[in-house]
Amino acid sequence: MTSKVIVITGVSRGLGRAMAEGFVRLGHRVLGCGRSVDAMHELNNLHGPDSRFEVINVTNDEAVLDWAKRCLNFAGSPDLLINNAALVNRNAPLWKVTASEFSMIVDVNINGVVNVIRHFVPAMLAKRSGVIINFSSGWGRSTSAEVAPYCATKWAIEGLTKALAQELPHGMAAIPLNPGIINTDMLRTTFGSQARDYPGAEKWAKTAVPWVLGIGPKDNGVSLTVGESH
């Protein structure tokens, strides 16, 4: 398999970290970001020098711009751009969610995704190649009580990604991707002890990473779920 350049946000832990490590094991170059200094240091020690991990807050557009410039200079245009970074609100009825918490969820889950697209996709357009995967959720296609802010952002990701797909030239793709239900810190926030009933991120990544590598232009604009046929 030809080595790909893969950009992933939110690699400090959970699905992002499991994917980053899975892609590296398969021989791909990963350029990742997260907000944990310790995690980025550890990933660089484990997977450098062909891959690179930096502390970046995706809600800061100027910081994302600078990070994108460094990534493009280091490895060129990404073959695969994965917007994974996200937050979930603490379980609560919508009227009990504070303005600051709601804004934070929207800022990471929507604005952060657009910031990354804004600064990486032009290089992909110049080559007329590459796949953009924006992580959605089962809660981007259905709803549950007490996670209304998260549902709102993931429904937004579905619409945003499908509209983006219509703007791309032939040979590229934008996909809203539901990863499935995985036992991560985020799931434990909402599911509590029931999260133990689901596979962990590392187990998930063993099948998800090869599956994700099979996504291509034929899937442009299609809402996909990891493990289903595409």
Secondary structure, DSSP 8 states (H G I E B T S, - for coil): ----EEEEE--SSHHHHHHHHHHHHTT-EEEEEES-HHHHHHHHHHHTTTSEEEE--TT-HHHHHHHHHHHHHHH-S-SEEEE-------S--GGGS-HHHHHHHHIIIIIHHHHHHHHHHHHHHHHT-EEEEEE--GGGTS--TT-HHHHHHHHHHHHHHHHHHHHS-TTEEEEEEE----BSHHHHHHHGGGGGGS-BHHHHHHHHHHHHHT--GGGTT--EETTS--
